[in-house]
Amino acid sequence: MKSIPDRLKALKKNIQEYEQCFNRPKNSVKLLAVSKKQSVDSIKLAYESGQHAFGENYLQEAIGKIHHFTEKDISWHFIGKIQSNKTIAIAENFDWVHTIEREKIAFRLNEHRAKMKKVLNVLIQVNISGEESKSGVSLEAFPQMVACVKGFRWLRLRGVMGMPAQYDSFKLQCKSFVPLMDAINLHQPKFDSLSIGTSQDYKAAIAVGSTMVRIGEGLFGPRKN
Ligand SMILES: *Cc1c(COP(=O)(O)O)cnc(C)c1O
C-alpha cells in the first residue's frame, strides 16, 4: 500500500497536470485534505509532507484532533453540517467554514468572531443537484444568501462550496457542476474560492474551475468508521 507522503505527492502531481491540461493558471487549485475519521498521526504525516490545510466534518472529533497542532501555518476548514448550538466552537477552532446554508448560522458565527475580532473565511454551500437529501441553499435562494452574508462585518465571503450527485463519467461530472458555475458567473464573478471536487470527481472539478478540491480517502486511505 502507498504511504500518505507518496499519495500526497501523486495527488499534487495530478492537480498540476489537470491545471495544465484545462488551461488553468498554475497553482490556482489548492488541495484541502479531508481528515475526518483519520488519526492525528495521519494528519501529522501529511503536515510534515507539506500539506497545511485540513477539512473536518464532525465538531467533537475535530476539536480533539486540532488541539494536537499548535503550528501557525496550519488551517482548519469546517465542511460538515452545522447545528446552531455548535457555532461558538466552530468560530473558535476553524479558519474557514464551507457550509453556510442558513442565515441564523451566519449571524451567530459573525457574533462570535466579532468578540474575537478576527474575520472568518466562509463559503456558501449550494445544493447543486436540487436533491432534497442534500445540504445547501437552492440556486434560487443563492443570491439572497450572498446578500445576507456580505452584510456581516466579521465574515469574509470567499465563494461557494458544492457537492453534486455522483456520476462515474467525466462528462457527466462536468455537467453536474454547470448550474453552480452559471449561478456564480451570473451573480458573483468576483468570488475567489470555489470548493468543488472530491476523490471521485476532482479532475472534472478542475476542468470547470474549482480552486479547492476536498480529498479524503484519495490521500489518507479508507476512513475508520
Ligand atoms: C468526506 C468529504 C469529502 C472527501 O471525500 P473523499 O471521497 O474521501 O475524497 C469532501 N467533501 C465533503 C463535504 C466531505 O464530507
The ligand as an SDF file (V2000), in Angstrom:
LIG
                    3D

 15 15  0  0  0  0  0  0  0  0999 V2000
  -15.8730   13.3400    3.1760 C   0  0  0  0  0  0  0  0  0  0  0  0
  -15.9780   14.5680    2.3710 C   0  0  0  0  0  0  0  0  0  0  0  0
  -15.0910   14.8350    1.3200 C   0  0  0  0  0  0  0  0  0  0  0  0
  -13.9670   13.8930    0.9100 C   0  0  0  0  0  0  0  0  0  0  0  0
  -14.4630   12.7600    0.3160 O   0  0  0  0  0  0  0  0  0  0  0  0
  -13.4320   11.6580   -0.2310 P   0  0  0  0  0  0  0  0  0  0  0  0
  -14.2920   10.7490   -1.0310 O   0  0  0  0  0  0  0  0  0  0  0  0
  -12.8370   10.9880    0.9530 O   0  0  0  0  0  0  0  0  0  0  0  0
  -12.4150   12.3540   -1.0520 O   0  0  0  0  0  0  0  0  0  0  0  0
  -15.2300   16.0320    0.6420 C   0  0  0  0  0  0  0  0  0  0  0  0
  -16.1960   16.8980    0.9560 N   0  0  0  0  0  0  0  0  0  0  0  0
  -17.0520   16.6960    1.9520 C   0  0  0  0  0  0  0  0  0  0  0  0
  -18.0870   17.7150    2.2510 C   0  0  0  0  0  0  0  0  0  0  0  0
  -16.9910   15.5190    2.6860 C   0  0  0  0  0  0  0  0  0  0  0  0
  -17.8650   15.3160    3.6680 O   0  0  0  0  0  0  0  0  0  0  0  0
  1  2  1  0
  2  3  1  0
  2 14  2  0
  3  4  1  0
  3 10  2  0
  4  5  1  0
  5  6  1  0
  6  7  2  0
  6  8  1  0
  6  9  1  0
 10 11  1  0
 11 12  2  0
 12 13  1  0
 12 14  1  0
 14 15  1  0
M  END
$$$$
